[in-house]
Amino acid sequence: MPRSELRRKRFHPPTRWIKLAIELMRLPTSPFHEHNLLLWIWRFAQRRGLSARIDGVGNLIVSYEPAPSGSGQDSPPPLAFAAHLDHTGFWAVRMRDEKTLRAHWMGRFPEDLIVGGRVVFWTGGKPLAEAEPGLMPDAPDDFRVGGRRVGGVVTKVLGINEEGDVTGVEVEVEEPVLPGSIGMWDLPDADHRGGKFYARACDDVAGAAALVCLLDVLVREESPHPVTCVFTRAEEGGFFGAIHYCTEHYGPNATRKGPELIVSVECSKALPHAPQGLGPIVRVGDKHVMFEPEMTVWASRCARALSLREDTFLFQRKLMDGGTCESSVFQSWMGRAGALCIALGNYHNQNVEAGTIDLENVDIGDWGNLVRLMQAMVEMRELSGGVLGEFKEWCVQWSDKHKHLYFEPAGVAE
């Protein structure tokens, strides 16, 4: 680690941020069954007077709009941050008999580790349409919030898709569970210790929690800068929510105008060159796509400015090619997307060293500094355009000023 980083103090996020994150990470979620988190964030937005809407597939879009300033100055380009609400997991399909459940699984996970894995389902609970009629009026009947926990063990794989991923399983359960019940690995509830969050789902609920904390800060500080936060669905199944958002906002038949700048916020598998504890990561690309260079330079500029101002802030700028994130979708549609992430331990609940199913984990300091970096990007949005043009101008001026070096040396004592 560079000496300058060794001298930095560790950042401890405010207690309220940690509380918000723990509340969210304790909720059950799986692809296409994110309704517990949707309800929590919807109510959070309502309490703070934030604009919130659900789109055609259930993505939740929350906007912070400051009071009009009346300054008449040109507004910077609209900015959005995005995080997905699902995590690899199950949902109940039907009981084959009193103890045998057939369930759908979605997410990349080793087949040999799934069989024998202990699962917990949340069954029963209150229908979403009754818990919050204004959230999703046409919510499926099996969208129930809360519910009691029923344990089980995966006994058989029933299906594999064209990508080689498990899609269907059989589970021996302690008692019958209702169709649509959310299932996750039977692991302890989210908590924090030793400077880390531990949870069934850090990816990407910790990212969504960071967006919630950003909104909380903007409201508390009465920020003059607007921002939109997009909470997407079913990323683990193939970016379904992000794809719909793009077709609605950026496709040839777009029905809405989308923000000019969009930044995906993720938990990305920790890599040898991108470890935990060295700060949030300005992600230059993923397994499939390199993101828009100006967005990357802008995010890095904001991070550097913050590091000069705060001795508890540090960051990394890395290619995180351990997987693919929603910014690949955004970049493909709009051609101008950026990405931030934090390094994730036990990616998709896989403890590779032990060969077991385990809690995911992220560094709390990295996560807290992620919120601070997003806030800096909101505040310094005017730096988001023309940064490569500035470098080009510097190149021209520098080469012109020193063109004599082609013919004669400089600064050499005779």
Disulfide bonds with the S-S distance in Angstrom:
none
